[in-house]
Amino acid sequence: MRGLIPIKNLNMKVFKNLFLLAVSAAVSVCANAQQSGIDSTGLPGDNFSLQGALEMFQKAASPEDFEKLINEENNNVNNLDLNGDGDVDYVKVIDKVDKEVHALVLQVSVSETENQDIAVIEIEKTGDENAILQIIGDEDIYGEQVIVEPASEDGGAFNFYGGSTHSGPSADAVQQRNGIVANVWLWPSVRFIYAPAYRPWISPWRWHLYPVWWKPWKPYAWHVWHPRVVVFQRPFVVVRTHRVVRAHAIYKPLRVTSATVHTRHAASVNHYRVTRTKTTHTGPGGTTIRTTTTVKKNGHLKGKKTTVRRRR
């Protein structure tokens, strides 16, 4: 055809370079699109599954066993790299005990001198054969305190109204159902920590001193990691209320944070807090509870307005 130059007459080196550049750009665009999925917040909490941790605790025979389960790569609970060294962090477990109240702290050694709490499992015995628990994700890791608990047999959670508009690390686990608080007394790990001879578990591991069975791996990209953890969200629900009050009171003054983690993730945490401004709950009888929150850039609450509308 007139006006067309045969490919064989082109400079093949230039053509090859242009082709490779186009392929590289296409791959980069696809990778970025996949990694910034709709459920990703960019927060460190994206890389630790609170629901997965509860499932491992349900399976574990003891806190020591639980620590091993959450750190095994194939269990898909932990994908954290808080200090950015390119390796997944080891999460240790420390049990804070006061009589029949337990606060099992999940913590990472960020450096030789700093530790950061990831979450805490708060447990209270409420009867001879009754116990309740919740896991609370740390606000520096999840942008806010994220509270997760086992669903009751009907799939709901007591006094919980779902429908959050935000897309936080566990938002897609929110369920709009009411139920009762699940009794976790039959969980082996719960029975273990309430045994008369139990000595509170304090992980012996620390910075650069880890068990021989543990080998860190390179963190997975979001588009690979997210499909692995969504399977944990069905048996557990996100709630808004601290039920394990005594355990939470014990843990609160003992919370440990890292200046390194705070500084490294400040931009993403502050962005999350600024942009997550509206929450809508649907209560009993169709009552709509709409909360609008204005947040300063440093994450502190500036103003809050709650409107309740009842269905006619």
Order of alpha helices (4+ residues) and beta strands (2+ residues): alpha-alpha-alpha-beta-beta-beta-beta-alpha-beta-alpha-alpha-beta-alpha-alpha-alpha-beta-beta-beta
